[in-house]
Amino acid sequence: MLPPNYALTVVTAPASEPVSLVEAKEHLRVSHDEENVLIEQLIQSAREQVENDTARALFTQTLRLSLDRFPSGPDNAIRLPRPPLASVSSIAYVDTAGDSQTLSGAAYQVDAYSEPGRVVPVYGTSWPSARCQPNAVTVQYVAGWTVGTMPAAAKQLVLLWVSHLYDRRDPVNVGNIVSPMPMAIETLTWRLRWGHY
């Protein structure tokens, strides 16, 4: 579990989207080019929606987790949101004297197999003392799948969201009838959130 006070920031967004414009247009059965810009915006919105709903990073991106302190106690792991974890770039902290420090990569061990991924001090050591202040500890890391590793369920979920957003562009609710979310979106969201893909 994450501590109560933390912040997660996207440092570098994905260089590309998990679904191409061509794939989205084929899924929507759109052959003209007049709505290309709209469809590209919908792809990004759909990816962001899926990432939010599933608490995952779909495509490789750099994230920064800010904590008020290092974890302590028997479970001193820093859990990194938005799996899958690819790598940890750096762990920086403000020491008790108020100076910024960066931990050596040899001082901690990265577990990219767990979900969420985690970082722990190497065996027989503990985290250094950090000043008690907001955002005293920052972990910068890379998370997300690549083109070759992304599950088909994730790509399909993005396409379903693109279709849903494309078909329902107007906020008009005719006759107060609410259109339910397609069951496929709910099912795939649940599967991805809990790692059943």
C-alpha positions in Angstrom: 0.0 0.0 0.0 1.1 3.5 -0.7 1.5 6.0 2.2 -1.4 8.5 2.7 0.6 11.4 1.4 2.1 10.9 -2.0 2.1 12.5 -5.4 2.4 10.8 -8.8 3.6 12.9 -11.8 4.1 12.0 -15.4 7.6 13.2 -16.2 7.7 12.0 -19.8 4.5 10.9 -21.5 4.5 7.9 -23.9 6.3 8.6 -27.2 3.4 7.1 -29.1 0.0 5.7 -28.3 -0.8 2.0 -27.9 -3.3 2.2 -30.8 -2.4 3.9 -34.1 -4.6 6.2 -36.1 -5.0 3.5 -38.8 -6.0 0.9 -36.2 -8.5 3.2 -34.6 -10.1 4.2 -38.0 -10.4 0.5 -39.0 -12.1 -0.2 -35.7 -14.5 2.7 -36.2 -15.0 1.9 -39.9 -14.0 5.4 -40.8 -12.4 5.8 -44.3 -12.2 9.6 -44.6 -9.4 11.8 -43.2 -11.5 14.8 -42.1 -11.7 13.5 -38.5 -8.1 12.4 -38.1 -7.2 15.0 -35.5 -10.4 14.2 -33.5 -9.6 10.5 -33.6 -6.0 11.0 -32.5 -7.3 13.1 -29.6 -9.8 10.3 -28.7 -7.0 7.7 -28.7 -5.0 9.8 -26.2 -8.2 10.3 -24.1 -9.0 6.6 -24.2 -5.5 5.7 -23.1 -5.6 8.1 -20.2 -9.0 6.8 -19.2 -7.8 3.2 -19.3 -4.7 4.1 -17.3 -6.9 5.8 -14.7 -9.5 3.0 -14.5 -7.0 0.2 -14.4 -4.3 2.0 -12.3 -1.7 0.9 -14.9 0.7 2.6 -17.3 -0.3 1.2 -20.7 2.7 2.4 -22.8 6.2 3.1 -21.7 6.4 6.4 -19.8 8.5 8.0 -17.1 6.8 8.7 -13.7 7.9 10.4 -10.5 6.6 9.3 -7.1 7.0 11.8 -4.3 6.7 10.8 -0.7 7.0 12.6 2.6 9.4 10.0 4.0 10.9 6.6 3.4 8.8 3.7 4.6 9.8 2.1 7.9 9.0 -1.1 9.8 9.0 -4.7 8.7 7.7 -3.8 5.3 10.0 -1.0 4.2 9.2 -1.3 0.5 8.4 1.6 -1.7 5.6 0.5 -4.0 5.5 2.1 -7.4 2.1 2.8 -8.8 1.0 2.2 -12.4 2.5 -1.2 -13.2 4.1 -2.8 -15.0 7.4 -1.5 -13.7 10.3 -1.5 -16.2 13.1 0.2 -14.3 14.0 2.7 -11.6 16.0 5.7 -12.8 16.8 7.4 -9.5 15.9 7.7 -5.8 16.6 11.2 -4.4 15.8 12.6 -0.9 16.4 15.6 1.3 18.7 14.5 4.2 18.3 15.7 7.8 20.6 18.7 7.1 18.3 19.8 4.2 20.7 18.8 1.4 19.5 16.9 -1.7 21.0 13.4 -2.0 20.7 10.7 -4.6 21.0 7.1 -3.6 23.4 4.8 -5.4 21.8 2.1 -7.4 23.8 -0.4 -5.3 21.9 0.8 -2.2 18.5 -0.7 -3.2 16.9 -3.6 -5.0 14.2 -3.3 -7.6 11.4 -5.9 -7.8 9.8 -5.5 -11.2 8.0 -8.8 -11.0 5.5 -7.8 -8.2 2.5 -5.7 -9.0 2.9 -3.0 -8.2 6.6 -3.0 -8.6 8.6 -2.2 -5.5 12.0 -1.0 -4.3 13.7 -2.1 -1.0 17.0 -1.4 0.6 19.6 -4.1 -0.1 19.8 -6.9 2.4 21.0 -5.9 5.8 20.5 -2.1 5.3 17.7 0.4 5.8 16.6 3.6 4.1 18.6 6.7 5.0 17.2 9.3 7.3 15.3 12.0 5.4 14.1 15.4 6.6 10.5 15.4 7.7 8.9 17.5 5.0 6.5 17.2 2.1 8.0 15.4 -0.9 11.2 14.6 0.9 11.7 11.5 -1.2 11.3 11.2 -5.0 11.5 8.0 -7.1 11.8 8.4 -10.8 11.0 5.3 -12.8 9.8 3.9 -16.1 6.6 1.9 -16.3 4.4 0.6 -19.0 4.3 -2.0 -21.8 6.1 -1.9 -25.1 4.5 -2.7 -28.5 5.6 -6.3 -28.2 4.6 -6.8 -24.6 1.2 -5.1 -24.3 -1.6 -7.6 -23.8 -4.3 -7.8 -26.4 -6.9 -7.0 -23.8 -5.2 -3.6 -23.1 -5.2 -2.6 -26.8 -8.8 -3.8 -27.2 -9.9 -1.8 -24.2 -8.4 1.4 -25.7 -10.2 0.7 -29.0 -13.5 0.2 -27.2 -13.1 3.5 -25.4 -12.2 5.3 -28.7 -15.4 3.8 -30.2 -17.5 4.8 -27.1 -16.1 8.4 -27.2 -16.5 8.7 -30.9 -20.1 7.6 -30.9 -21.1 9.8 -27.9 -19.6 13.2 -28.6 -22.6 15.2 -27.6 -23.4 15.6 -23.9 -27.1 15.6 -24.7 -29.2 13.1 -22.8 -32.3 12.5 -24.8 -35.3 11.7 -22.7 -33.1 11.3 -19.6 -32.1 7.8 -20.7 -28.6 7.1 -19.7 -26.6 4.9 -22.1 -24.9 2.2 -20.0 -21.2 1.5 -20.3 -20.6 -1.4 -22.7 -20.1 -4.6 -20.7 -16.9 -5.4 -22.6 -15.3 -2.2 -21.3 -16.2 -3.1 -17.7 -15.0 -6.6 -18.1 -11.7 -5.7 -19.7 -11.1 -2.9 -17.2 -11.6 -5.4 -14.3 -9.3 -7.9 -15.9 -6.5 -5.4 -16.5 -6.8 -3.8 -13.1 -6.4 -7.1 -11.3 -3.8 -8.6 -13.7 -5.9 -11.2 -15.4 -4.8 -10.7 -19.0 
